[in-house]
Protein backbone atom coordinates (compact mmCIF):
# COMPACT_ATOMS: atom_id res chain seq x y z
CA UNK A 1 0.00 0.00 0.00
CA UNK A 2 2.88 2.34 0.72
CA UNK A 3 4.09 1.93 -2.85
CA UNK A 4 0.80 3.16 -4.26
CA UNK A 5 -0.95 -0.17 -4.69
CA UNK A 6 -3.80 0.51 -2.30
CA UNK A 7 -6.36 -1.81 -3.86
CA UNK A 8 -3.96 -4.75 -3.92
CA UNK A 9 -2.97 -4.08 -0.33
CA UNK A 10 -6.57 -3.92 0.85
CA UNK A 11 -7.33 -7.13 -1.03
CA UNK A 12 -4.40 -8.80 0.73
CA UNK A 13 -5.68 -7.63 4.11
CA UNK A 14 -9.16 -8.92 3.29
CA UNK A 15 -7.67 -12.31 2.42
CA UNK A 16 -5.92 -12.43 5.80
CA UNK A 17 -9.21 -11.72 7.59
CA UNK A 18 -10.97 -14.44 5.59
CA UNK A 19 -8.23 -17.05 5.88
CA UNK A 20 -7.62 -16.68 9.61
CA UNK A 21 -10.95 -15.59 11.14
CA UNK A 22 -11.06 -15.12 14.87
CA UNK A 23 -7.36 -14.37 15.14
CA UNK A 24 -5.41 -11.32 16.19
CA UNK A 25 -4.22 -11.02 12.59
CA UNK A 26 -7.74 -10.97 11.16
CA UNK A 27 -8.89 -8.13 13.38
CA UNK A 28 -5.72 -6.15 12.67
CA UNK A 29 -6.17 -6.71 8.94
CA UNK A 30 -9.76 -5.42 9.06
CA UNK A 31 -8.67 -2.39 11.08
CA UNK A 32 -5.81 -1.52 8.74
CA UNK A 33 -7.92 -1.99 5.61
CA UNK A 34 -10.64 0.25 7.05
CA UNK A 35 -8.16 3.01 7.88
CA UNK A 36 -6.64 2.90 4.42
CA UNK A 37 -10.05 2.96 2.76
CA UNK A 38 -11.24 5.89 4.89
CA UNK A 39 -8.80 8.11 3.04
CA UNK A 40 -10.79 7.77 -0.19
CA UNK A 41 -14.06 5.91 0.25
CA UNK A 42 -16.02 5.59 3.47
CA UNK A 43 -18.52 2.91 2.40
CA UNK A 44 -16.12 -0.05 2.14
CA UNK A 45 -14.39 1.16 5.29
CA UNK A 46 -17.70 1.16 7.16
CA UNK A 47 -18.30 -2.45 6.11
CA UNK A 48 -14.98 -3.52 7.61
CA UNK A 49 -15.47 -1.47 10.79
CA UNK A 50 -18.91 -3.00 11.34
CA UNK A 51 -17.50 -6.47 10.77
CA UNK A 52 -14.73 -5.80 13.26
CA UNK A 53 -17.26 -4.71 15.89
CA UNK A 54 -19.63 -7.62 15.30
CA UNK A 55 -17.14 -10.46 14.73
CA UNK A 56 -14.57 -9.46 17.37
CA UNK A 57 -16.47 -8.19 20.43
CA UNK A 58 -13.48 -8.84 22.72
CA UNK A 59 -11.00 -7.03 20.47
CA UNK A 60 -8.62 -4.52 21.95
CA UNK A 61 -9.54 -2.38 18.96
CA UNK A 62 -13.24 -2.29 19.83
CA UNK A 63 -13.29 1.16 21.48
CA UNK A 64 -11.25 2.72 18.67
CA UNK A 65 -13.40 1.02 16.06
CA UNK A 66 -16.65 2.23 17.61
CA UNK A 67 -15.26 5.75 17.85
CA UNK A 68 -14.12 5.85 14.22
CA UNK A 69 -17.35 4.23 13.04
CA UNK A 70 -19.40 6.80 14.91
CA UNK A 71 -17.39 9.67 13.49
CA UNK A 72 -17.73 8.36 9.95
CA UNK A 73 -21.46 7.72 10.25
CA UNK A 74 -22.27 11.23 11.52
CA UNK A 75 -20.48 12.89 8.59
PDB file of N, CA, C and O in Angstrom:
ATOM      1  N   UNK A   1       0.824  -1.178   0.000  1.00  0.00           N
ATOM      2  CA  UNK A   1       0.000   0.000   0.000  1.00  0.00           C
ATOM      3  C   UNK A   1       0.873   1.249   0.000  1.00  0.00           C
ATOM      4  O   UNK A   1       0.513   2.263  -0.597  1.00  0.00           O
ATOM      5  N   UNK A   2       2.001   1.177   0.657  1.00  0.00           N
ATOM      6  CA  UNK A   2       2.876   2.338   0.722  1.00  0.00           C
ATOM      7  C   UNK A   2       3.481   2.673  -0.636  1.00  0.00           C
ATOM      8  O   UNK A   2       3.903   3.805  -0.871  1.00  0.00           O
ATOM      9  N   UNK A   3       3.524   1.687  -1.528  1.00  0.00           N
ATOM     10  CA  UNK A   3       4.095   1.933  -2.846  1.00  0.00           C
ATOM     11  C   UNK A   3       3.045   2.355  -3.863  1.00  0.00           C
ATOM     12  O   UNK A   3       3.317   2.397  -5.063  1.00  0.00           O
ATOM     13  N   UNK A   4       1.835   2.671  -3.381  1.00  0.00           N
ATOM     14  CA  UNK A   4       0.802   3.160  -4.264  1.00  0.00           C
ATOM     15  C   UNK A   4      -0.157   2.109  -4.780  1.00  0.00           C
ATOM     16  O   UNK A   4      -0.973   2.393  -5.656  1.00  0.00           O
ATOM     17  N   UNK A   5      -0.076   0.915  -4.258  1.00  0.00           N
ATOM     18  CA  UNK A   5      -0.951  -0.172  -4.690  1.00  0.00           C
ATOM     19  C   UNK A   5      -2.019  -0.435  -3.623  1.00  0.00           C
ATOM     20  O   UNK A   5      -2.109  -1.529  -3.066  1.00  0.00           O
ATOM     21  N   UNK A   6      -2.806   0.576  -3.360  1.00  0.00           N
ATOM     22  CA  UNK A   6      -3.803   0.512  -2.295  1.00  0.00           C
ATOM     23  C   UNK A   6      -4.781  -0.640  -2.470  1.00  0.00           C
ATOM     24  O   UNK A   6      -5.015  -1.398  -1.529  1.00  0.00           O
ATOM     25  N   UNK A   7      -5.348  -0.781  -3.643  1.00  0.00           N
ATOM     26  CA  UNK A   7      -6.365  -1.806  -3.858  1.00  0.00           C
ATOM     27  C   UNK A   7      -5.807  -3.216  -3.645  1.00  0.00           C
ATOM     28  O   UNK A   7      -6.473  -4.070  -3.059  1.00  0.00           O
ATOM     29  N   UNK A   8      -4.596  -3.451  -4.117  1.00  0.00           N
ATOM     30  CA  UNK A   8      -3.958  -4.749  -3.920  1.00  0.00           C
ATOM     31  C   UNK A   8      -3.671  -4.990  -2.438  1.00  0.00           C
ATOM     32  O   UNK A   8      -3.844  -6.101  -1.937  1.00  0.00           O
ATOM     33  N   UNK A   9      -3.242  -3.963  -1.759  1.00  0.00           N
ATOM     34  CA  UNK A   9      -2.968  -4.081  -0.328  1.00  0.00           C
ATOM     35  C   UNK A   9      -4.214  -4.384   0.466  1.00  0.00           C
ATOM     36  O   UNK A   9      -4.198  -5.241   1.349  1.00  0.00           O
ATOM     37  N   UNK A  10      -5.304  -3.684   0.159  1.00  0.00           N
ATOM     38  CA  UNK A  10      -6.575  -3.922   0.849  1.00  0.00           C
ATOM     39  C   UNK A  10      -7.071  -5.332   0.555  1.00  0.00           C
ATOM     40  O   UNK A  10      -7.576  -6.010   1.450  1.00  0.00           O
ATOM     41  N   UNK A  11      -6.934  -5.775  -0.680  1.00  0.00           N
ATOM     42  CA  UNK A  11      -7.328  -7.133  -1.034  1.00  0.00           C
ATOM     43  C   UNK A  11      -6.530  -8.156  -0.232  1.00  0.00           C
ATOM     44  O   UNK A  11      -7.086  -9.148   0.239  1.00  0.00           O
ATOM     45  N   UNK A  12      -5.237  -7.917  -0.076  1.00  0.00           N
ATOM     46  CA  UNK A  12      -4.400  -8.802   0.733  1.00  0.00           C
ATOM     47  C   UNK A  12      -4.848  -8.833   2.187  1.00  0.00           C
ATOM     48  O   UNK A  12      -4.878  -9.896   2.806  1.00  0.00           O
ATOM     49  N   UNK A  13      -5.194  -7.684   2.729  1.00  0.00           N
ATOM     50  CA  UNK A  13      -5.680  -7.628   4.107  1.00  0.00           C
ATOM     51  C   UNK A  13      -7.016  -8.353   4.253  1.00  0.00           C
ATOM     52  O   UNK A  13      -7.249  -9.040   5.248  1.00  0.00           O
ATOM     53  N   UNK A  14      -7.884  -8.199   3.268  1.00  0.00           N
ATOM     54  CA  UNK A  14      -9.158  -8.916   3.290  1.00  0.00           C
ATOM     55  C   UNK A  14      -8.935 -10.425   3.270  1.00  0.00           C
ATOM     56  O   UNK A  14      -9.637 -11.168   3.956  1.00  0.00           O
ATOM     57  N   UNK A  15      -7.967 -10.872   2.490  1.00  0.00           N
ATOM     58  CA  UNK A  15      -7.666 -12.307   2.424  1.00  0.00           C
ATOM     59  C   UNK A  15      -7.170 -12.833   3.763  1.00  0.00           C
ATOM     60  O   UNK A  15      -7.500 -13.952   4.154  1.00  0.00           O
ATOM     61  N   UNK A  16      -6.383 -12.034   4.463  1.00  0.00           N
ATOM     62  CA  UNK A  16      -5.916 -12.426   5.798  1.00  0.00           C
ATOM     63  C   UNK A  16      -7.112 -12.611   6.731  1.00  0.00           C
ATOM     64  O   UNK A  16      -7.195 -13.603   7.455  1.00  0.00           O
ATOM     65  N   UNK A  17      -8.036 -11.652   6.707  1.00  0.00           N
ATOM     66  CA  UNK A  17      -9.209 -11.717   7.590  1.00  0.00           C
ATOM     67  C   UNK A  17     -10.079 -12.932   7.266  1.00  0.00           C
ATOM     68  O   UNK A  17     -10.668 -13.533   8.165  1.00  0.00           O
ATOM     69  N   UNK A  18     -10.160 -13.290   5.998  1.00  0.00           N
ATOM     70  CA  UNK A  18     -10.970 -14.442   5.589  1.00  0.00           C
ATOM     71  C   UNK A  18     -10.256 -15.755   5.926  1.00  0.00           C
ATOM     72  O   UNK A  18     -10.882 -16.705   6.396  1.00  0.00           O
ATOM     73  N   UNK A  19      -8.971 -15.799   5.689  1.00  0.00           N
ATOM     74  CA  UNK A  19      -8.226 -17.050   5.875  1.00  0.00           C
ATOM     75  C   UNK A  19      -8.029 -17.411   7.342  1.00  0.00           C
ATOM     76  O   UNK A  19      -8.033 -18.591   7.693  1.00  0.00           O
ATOM     77  N   UNK A  20      -7.860 -16.421   8.192  1.00  0.00           N
ATOM     78  CA  UNK A  20      -7.617 -16.684   9.610  1.00  0.00           C
ATOM     79  C   UNK A  20      -8.641 -15.962  10.496  1.00  0.00           C
ATOM     80  O   UNK A  20      -8.266 -15.123  11.314  1.00  0.00           O
ATOM     81  N   UNK A  21      -9.916 -16.281  10.338  1.00  0.00           N
ATOM     82  CA  UNK A  21     -10.945 -15.593  11.139  1.00  0.00           C
ATOM     83  C   UNK A  21     -10.767 -15.891  12.628  1.00  0.00           C
ATOM     84  O   UNK A  21     -10.306 -16.965  13.017  1.00  0.00           O
ATOM     85  N   UNK A  22     -11.135 -14.941  13.421  1.00  0.00           N
ATOM     86  CA  UNK A  22     -11.064 -15.121  14.869  1.00  0.00           C
ATOM     87  C   UNK A  22      -9.675 -14.946  15.455  1.00  0.00           C
ATOM     88  O   UNK A  22      -9.477 -15.179  16.648  1.00  0.00           O
ATOM     89  N   UNK A  23      -8.717 -14.544  14.647  1.00  0.00           N
ATOM     90  CA  UNK A  23      -7.358 -14.372  15.144  1.00  0.00           C
ATOM     91  C   UNK A  23      -7.024 -12.887  15.303  1.00  0.00           C
ATOM     92  O   UNK A  23      -7.709 -12.005  14.785  1.00  0.00           O
ATOM     93  N   UNK A  24      -5.957 -12.661  16.033  1.00  0.00           N
ATOM     94  CA  UNK A  24      -5.405 -11.319  16.191  1.00  0.00           C
ATOM     95  C   UNK A  24      -5.126 -10.708  14.821  1.00  0.00           C
ATOM     96  O   UNK A  24      -5.384  -9.525  14.596  1.00  0.00           O
ATOM     97  N   UNK A  25      -4.597 -11.521  13.909  1.00  0.00           N
ATOM     98  CA  UNK A  25      -4.221 -11.017  12.586  1.00  0.00           C
ATOM     99  C   UNK A  25      -5.431 -10.598  11.774  1.00  0.00           C
ATOM    100  O   UNK A  25      -5.364  -9.623  11.026  1.00  0.00           O
ATOM    101  N   UNK A  26      -6.534 -11.314  11.909  1.00  0.00           N
ATOM    102  CA  UNK A  26      -7.740 -10.968  11.162  1.00  0.00           C
ATOM    103  C   UNK A  26      -8.287  -9.616  11.612  1.00  0.00           C
ATOM    104  O   UNK A  26      -8.637  -8.775  10.785  1.00  0.00           O
ATOM    105  N   UNK A  27      -8.356  -9.416  12.912  1.00  0.00           N
ATOM    106  CA  UNK A  27      -8.892  -8.130  13.377  1.00  0.00           C
ATOM    107  C   UNK A  27      -7.957  -6.976  13.017  1.00  0.00           C
ATOM    108  O   UNK A  27      -8.426  -5.888  12.685  1.00  0.00           O
ATOM    109  N   UNK A  28      -6.670  -7.191  13.076  1.00  0.00           N
ATOM    110  CA  UNK A  28      -5.718  -6.149  12.674  1.00  0.00           C
ATOM    111  C   UNK A  28      -5.829  -5.853  11.178  1.00  0.00           C
ATOM    112  O   UNK A  28      -5.724  -4.702  10.756  1.00  0.00           O
ATOM    113  N   UNK A  29      -6.041  -6.896  10.386  1.00  0.00           N
ATOM    114  CA  UNK A  29      -6.175  -6.708   8.938  1.00  0.00           C
ATOM    115  C   UNK A  29      -7.423  -5.885   8.611  1.00  0.00           C
ATOM    116  O   UNK A  29      -7.376  -4.993   7.764  1.00  0.00           O
ATOM    117  N   UNK A  30      -8.535  -6.183   9.280  1.00  0.00           N
ATOM    118  CA  UNK A  30      -9.761  -5.419   9.064  1.00  0.00           C
ATOM    119  C   UNK A  30      -9.565  -3.961   9.461  1.00  0.00           C
ATOM    120  O   UNK A  30      -9.993  -3.054   8.747  1.00  0.00           O
ATOM    121  N   UNK A  31      -8.925  -3.742  10.589  1.00  0.00           N
ATOM    122  CA  UNK A  31      -8.670  -2.389  11.083  1.00  0.00           C
ATOM    123  C   UNK A  31      -7.813  -1.599  10.095  1.00  0.00           C
ATOM    124  O   UNK A  31      -8.141  -0.467   9.738  1.00  0.00           O
ATOM    125  N   UNK A  32      -6.723  -2.206   9.663  1.00  0.00           N
ATOM    126  CA  UNK A  32      -5.807  -1.518   8.741  1.00  0.00           C
ATOM    127  C   UNK A  32      -6.482  -1.221   7.406  1.00  0.00           C
ATOM    128  O   UNK A  32      -6.338  -0.127   6.860  1.00  0.00           O
ATOM    129  N   UNK A  33      -7.221  -2.201   6.884  1.00  0.00           N
ATOM    130  CA  UNK A  33      -7.923  -1.991   5.613  1.00  0.00           C
ATOM    131  C   UNK A  33      -8.926  -0.847   5.736  1.00  0.00           C
ATOM    132  O   UNK A  33      -9.037  -0.014   4.837  1.00  0.00           O
ATOM    133  N   UNK A  34      -9.650  -0.811   6.846  1.00  0.00           N
ATOM    134  CA  UNK A  34     -10.635   0.252   7.054  1.00  0.00           C
ATOM    135  C   UNK A  34      -9.962   1.623   7.089  1.00  0.00           C
ATOM    136  O   UNK A  34     -10.450   2.574   6.479  1.00  0.00           O
ATOM    137  N   UNK A  35      -8.857   1.720   7.795  1.00  0.00           N
ATOM    138  CA  UNK A  35      -8.164   3.008   7.884  1.00  0.00           C
ATOM    139  C   UNK A  35      -7.653   3.465   6.526  1.00  0.00           C
ATOM    140  O   UNK A  35      -7.738   4.647   6.194  1.00  0.00           O
ATOM    141  N   UNK A  36      -7.129   2.548   5.753  1.00  0.00           N
ATOM    142  CA  UNK A  36      -6.637   2.896   4.420  1.00  0.00           C
ATOM    143  C   UNK A  36      -7.795   3.346   3.539  1.00  0.00           C
ATOM    144  O   UNK A  36      -7.679   4.337   2.819  1.00  0.00           O
ATOM    145  N   UNK A  37      -8.897   2.633   3.591  1.00  0.00           N
ATOM    146  CA  UNK A  37     -10.054   2.964   2.761  1.00  0.00           C
ATOM    147  C   UNK A  37     -10.704   4.281   3.158  1.00  0.00           C
ATOM    148  O   UNK A  37     -11.270   4.972   2.310  1.00  0.00           O
ATOM    149  N   UNK A  38     -10.632   4.636   4.428  1.00  0.00           N
ATOM    150  CA  UNK A  38     -11.236   5.891   4.888  1.00  0.00           C
ATOM    151  C   UNK A  38     -10.634   7.109   4.202  1.00  0.00           C
ATOM    152  O   UNK A  38     -11.273   8.159   4.130  1.00  0.00           O
ATOM    153  N   UNK A  39      -9.439   6.983   3.709  1.00  0.00           N
ATOM    154  CA  UNK A  39      -8.799   8.108   3.038  1.00  0.00           C
ATOM    155  C   UNK A  39      -9.514   8.493   1.748  1.00  0.00           C
ATOM    156  O   UNK A  39      -9.480   9.653   1.338  1.00  0.00           O
ATOM    157  N   UNK A  40     -10.164   7.516   1.104  1.00  0.00           N
ATOM    158  CA  UNK A  40     -10.791   7.768  -0.191  1.00  0.00           C
ATOM    159  C   UNK A  40     -12.272   7.439  -0.270  1.00  0.00           C
ATOM    160  O   UNK A  40     -13.020   8.120  -0.971  1.00  0.00           O
ATOM    161  N   UNK A  41     -12.703   6.408   0.436  1.00  0.00           N
ATOM    162  CA  UNK A  41     -14.057   5.908   0.255  1.00  0.00           C
ATOM    163  C   UNK A  41     -14.581   5.319   1.561  1.00  0.00           C
ATOM    164  O   UNK A  41     -14.119   4.269   2.008  1.00  0.00           O
ATOM    165  N   UNK A  42     -15.535   5.994   2.160  1.00  0.00           N
ATOM    166  CA  UNK A  42     -16.021   5.587   3.474  1.00  0.00           C
ATOM    167  C   UNK A  42     -16.850   4.307   3.457  1.00  0.00           C
ATOM    168  O   UNK A  42     -16.806   3.540   4.420  1.00  0.00           O
ATOM    169  N   UNK A  43     -17.596   4.061   2.398  1.00  0.00           N
ATOM    170  CA  UNK A  43     -18.517   2.914   2.400  1.00  0.00           C
ATOM    171  C   UNK A  43     -17.829   1.566   2.625  1.00  0.00           C
ATOM    172  O   UNK A  43     -18.257   0.812   3.499  1.00  0.00           O
ATOM    173  N   UNK A  44     -16.772   1.234   1.862  1.00  0.00           N
ATOM    174  CA  UNK A  44     -16.120  -0.050   2.140  1.00  0.00           C
ATOM    175  C   UNK A  44     -15.418  -0.068   3.497  1.00  0.00           C
ATOM    176  O   UNK A  44     -15.270  -1.126   4.109  1.00  0.00           O
ATOM    177  N   UNK A  45     -14.992   1.089   3.960  1.00  0.00           N
ATOM    178  CA  UNK A  45     -14.386   1.162   5.290  1.00  0.00           C
ATOM    179  C   UNK A  45     -15.422   0.861   6.361  1.00  0.00           C
ATOM    180  O   UNK A  45     -15.132   0.151   7.324  1.00  0.00           O
ATOM    181  N   UNK A  46     -16.624   1.394   6.201  1.00  0.00           N
ATOM    182  CA  UNK A  46     -17.701   1.155   7.161  1.00  0.00           C
ATOM    183  C   UNK A  46     -18.016  -0.331   7.252  1.00  0.00           C
ATOM    184  O   UNK A  46     -18.240  -0.856   8.342  1.00  0.00           O
ATOM    185  N   UNK A  47     -18.033  -1.007   6.115  1.00  0.00           N
ATOM    186  CA  UNK A  47     -18.299  -2.453   6.105  1.00  0.00           C
ATOM    187  C   UNK A  47     -17.278  -3.181   6.976  1.00  0.00           C
ATOM    188  O   UNK A  47     -17.651  -4.039   7.776  1.00  0.00           O
ATOM    189  N   UNK A  48     -16.019  -2.854   6.832  1.00  0.00           N
ATOM    190  CA  UNK A  48     -14.976  -3.516   7.609  1.00  0.00           C
ATOM    191  C   UNK A  48     -15.039  -3.140   9.087  1.00  0.00           C
ATOM    192  O   UNK A  48     -14.812  -3.989   9.949  1.00  0.00           O
ATOM    193  N   UNK A  49     -15.342  -1.894   9.386  1.00  0.00           N
ATOM    194  CA  UNK A  49     -15.465  -1.474  10.785  1.00  0.00           C
ATOM    195  C   UNK A  49     -16.626  -2.191  11.464  1.00  0.00           C
ATOM    196  O   UNK A  49     -16.499  -2.646  12.601  1.00  0.00           O
ATOM    197  N   UNK A  50     -17.760  -2.292  10.768  1.00  0.00           N
ATOM    198  CA  UNK A  50     -18.907  -3.003  11.337  1.00  0.00           C
ATOM    199  C   UNK A  50     -18.596  -4.475  11.552  1.00  0.00           C
ATOM    200  O   UNK A  50     -19.004  -5.065  12.553  1.00  0.00           O
ATOM    201  N   UNK A  51     -17.878  -5.060  10.617  1.00  0.00           N
ATOM    202  CA  UNK A  51     -17.495  -6.468  10.766  1.00  0.00           C
ATOM    203  C   UNK A  51     -16.563  -6.645  11.958  1.00  0.00           C
ATOM    204  O   UNK A  51     -16.689  -7.611  12.711  1.00  0.00           O
ATOM    205  N   UNK A  52     -15.649  -5.735  12.125  1.00  0.00           N
ATOM    206  CA  UNK A  52     -14.725  -5.801  13.255  1.00  0.00           C
ATOM    207  C   UNK A  52     -15.486  -5.731  14.575  1.00  0.00           C
ATOM    208  O   UNK A  52     -15.182  -6.478  15.505  1.00  0.00           O
ATOM    209  N   UNK A  53     -16.465  -4.847  14.663  1.00  0.00           N
ATOM    210  CA  UNK A  53     -17.262  -4.710  15.888  1.00  0.00           C
ATOM    211  C   UNK A  53     -18.095  -5.971  16.142  1.00  0.00           C
ATOM    212  O   UNK A  53     -18.155  -6.462  17.269  1.00  0.00           O
ATOM    213  N   UNK A  54     -18.730  -6.488  15.101  1.00  0.00           N
ATOM    214  CA  UNK A  54     -19.632  -7.624  15.300  1.00  0.00           C
ATOM    215  C   UNK A  54     -18.900  -8.951  15.465  1.00  0.00           C
ATOM    216  O   UNK A  54     -19.304  -9.778  16.283  1.00  0.00           O
ATOM    217  N   UNK A  55     -17.832  -9.167  14.702  1.00  0.00           N
ATOM    218  CA  UNK A  55     -17.144 -10.458  14.729  1.00  0.00           C
ATOM    219  C   UNK A  55     -16.084 -10.581  15.824  1.00  0.00           C
ATOM    220  O   UNK A  55     -15.679 -11.690  16.170  1.00  0.00           O
ATOM    221  N   UNK A  56     -15.637  -9.455  16.367  1.00  0.00           N
ATOM    222  CA  UNK A  56     -14.568  -9.459  17.365  1.00  0.00           C
ATOM    223  C   UNK A  56     -14.955  -8.603  18.576  1.00  0.00           C
ATOM    224  O   UNK A  56     -14.325  -7.578  18.836  1.00  0.00           O
ATOM    225  N   UNK A  57     -15.980  -9.017  19.310  1.00  0.00           N
ATOM    226  CA  UNK A  57     -16.467  -8.189  20.431  1.00  0.00           C
ATOM    227  C   UNK A  57     -15.456  -8.032  21.570  1.00  0.00           C
ATOM    228  O   UNK A  57     -15.568  -7.100  22.366  1.00  0.00           O
ATOM    229  N   UNK A  58     -14.488  -8.918  21.654  1.00  0.00           N
ATOM    230  CA  UNK A  58     -13.481  -8.837  22.720  1.00  0.00           C
ATOM    231  C   UNK A  58     -12.191  -8.167  22.248  1.00  0.00           C
ATOM    232  O   UNK A  58     -11.198  -8.150  22.976  1.00  0.00           O
ATOM    233  N   UNK A  59     -12.201  -7.624  21.057  1.00  0.00           N
ATOM    234  CA  UNK A  59     -11.004  -7.029  20.474  1.00  0.00           C
ATOM    235  C   UNK A  59     -10.515  -5.825  21.270  1.00  0.00           C
ATOM    236  O   UNK A  59     -11.307  -5.038  21.789  1.00  0.00           O
ATOM    237  N   UNK A  60      -9.220  -5.701  21.351  1.00  0.00           N
ATOM    238  CA  UNK A  60      -8.621  -4.519  21.946  1.00  0.00           C
ATOM    239  C   UNK A  60      -8.828  -3.274  21.095  1.00  0.00           C
ATOM    240  O   UNK A  60      -8.597  -2.152  21.546  1.00  0.00           O
ATOM    241  N   UNK A  61      -9.265  -3.486  19.869  1.00  0.00           N
ATOM    242  CA  UNK A  61      -9.537  -2.381  18.956  1.00  0.00           C
ATOM    243  C   UNK A  61     -10.988  -1.932  18.997  1.00  0.00           C
ATOM    244  O   UNK A  61     -11.370  -1.012  18.273  1.00  0.00           O
ATOM    245  N   UNK A  62     -11.796  -2.559  19.826  1.00  0.00           N
ATOM    246  CA  UNK A  62     -13.241  -2.292  19.832  1.00  0.00           C
ATOM    247  C   UNK A  62     -13.567  -0.818  20.107  1.00  0.00           C
ATOM    248  O   UNK A  62     -14.353  -0.217  19.374  1.00  0.00           O
ATOM    249  N   UNK A  63     -12.980  -0.238  21.139  1.00  0.00           N
ATOM    250  CA  UNK A  63     -13.286   1.156  21.482  1.00  0.00           C
ATOM    251  C   UNK A  63     -12.888   2.094  20.343  1.00  0.00           C
ATOM    252  O   UNK A  63     -13.646   2.993  19.980  1.00  0.00           O
ATOM    253  N   UNK A  64     -11.702   1.881  19.785  1.00  0.00           N
ATOM    254  CA  UNK A  64     -11.253   2.715  18.671  1.00  0.00           C
ATOM    255  C   UNK A  64     -12.161   2.540  17.457  1.00  0.00           C
ATOM    256  O   UNK A  64     -12.495   3.505  16.770  1.00  0.00           O
ATOM    257  N   UNK A  65     -12.548   1.305  17.207  1.00  0.00           N
ATOM    258  CA  UNK A  65     -13.399   1.017  16.061  1.00  0.00           C
ATOM    259  C   UNK A  65     -14.754   1.690  16.205  1.00  0.00           C
ATOM    260  O   UNK A  65     -15.254   2.292  15.255  1.00  0.00           O
ATOM    261  N   UNK A  66     -15.349   1.592  17.386  1.00  0.00           N
ATOM    262  CA  UNK A  66     -16.650   2.232  17.613  1.00  0.00           C
ATOM    263  C   UNK A  66     -16.542   3.746  17.477  1.00  0.00           C
ATOM    264  O   UNK A  66     -17.438   4.388  16.930  1.00  0.00           O
ATOM    265  N   UNK A  67     -15.461   4.308  17.966  1.00  0.00           N
ATOM    266  CA  UNK A  67     -15.261   5.751  17.849  1.00  0.00           C
ATOM    267  C   UNK A  67     -15.170   6.177  16.382  1.00  0.00           C
ATOM    268  O   UNK A  67     -15.864   7.095  15.946  1.00  0.00           O
ATOM    269  N   UNK A  68     -14.309   5.500  15.634  1.00  0.00           N
ATOM    270  CA  UNK A  68     -14.122   5.848  14.224  1.00  0.00           C
ATOM    271  C   UNK A  68     -15.419   5.620  13.451  1.00  0.00           C
ATOM    272  O   UNK A  68     -15.808   6.447  12.626  1.00  0.00           O
ATOM    273  N   UNK A  69     -16.074   4.517  13.715  1.00  0.00           N
ATOM    274  CA  UNK A  69     -17.351   4.229  13.041  1.00  0.00           C
ATOM    275  C   UNK A  69     -18.374   5.316  13.326  1.00  0.00           C
ATOM    276  O   UNK A  69     -19.065   5.773  12.416  1.00  0.00           O
ATOM    277  N   UNK A  70     -18.476   5.724  14.558  1.00  0.00           N
ATOM    278  CA  UNK A  70     -19.403   6.800  14.914  1.00  0.00           C
ATOM    279  C   UNK A  70     -19.080   8.099  14.210  1.00  0.00           C
ATOM    280  O   UNK A  70     -19.974   8.786  13.716  1.00  0.00           O
ATOM    281  N   UNK A  71     -17.806   8.434  14.164  1.00  0.00           N
ATOM    282  CA  UNK A  71     -17.392   9.673  13.489  1.00  0.00           C
ATOM    283  C   UNK A  71     -17.698   9.632  12.000  1.00  0.00           C
ATOM    284  O   UNK A  71     -18.134  10.628  11.423  1.00  0.00           O
ATOM    285  N   UNK A  72     -17.472   8.490  11.386  1.00  0.00           N
ATOM    286  CA  UNK A  72     -17.729   8.358   9.947  1.00  0.00           C
ATOM    287  C   UNK A  72     -19.226   8.417   9.669  1.00  0.00           C
ATOM    288  O   UNK A  72     -19.649   9.043   8.697  1.00  0.00           O
ATOM    289  N   UNK A  73     -20.016   7.786  10.496  1.00  0.00           N
ATOM    290  CA  UNK A  73     -21.461   7.722  10.253  1.00  0.00           C
ATOM    291  C   UNK A  73     -22.157   9.070  10.469  1.00  0.00           C
ATOM    292  O   UNK A  73     -23.199   9.319   9.863  1.00  0.00           O
ATOM    293  N   UNK A  74     -21.616   9.932  11.305  1.00  0.00           N
ATOM    294  CA  UNK A  74     -22.275  11.226  11.515  1.00  0.00           C
ATOM    295  C   UNK A  74     -21.902  12.249  10.436  1.00  0.00           C
ATOM    296  O   UNK A  74     -22.541  13.296  10.328  1.00  0.00           O
ATOM    297  N   UNK A  75     -20.891  11.954   9.654  1.00  0.00           N
ATOM    298  CA  UNK A  75     -20.480  12.890   8.587  1.00  0.00           C
ATOM    299  C   UNK A  75     -21.166  12.609   7.294  1.00  0.00           C
ATOM    300  O   UNK A  75     -20.929  13.303   6.306  1.00  0.00           O
TER     301      UNK A  75
END
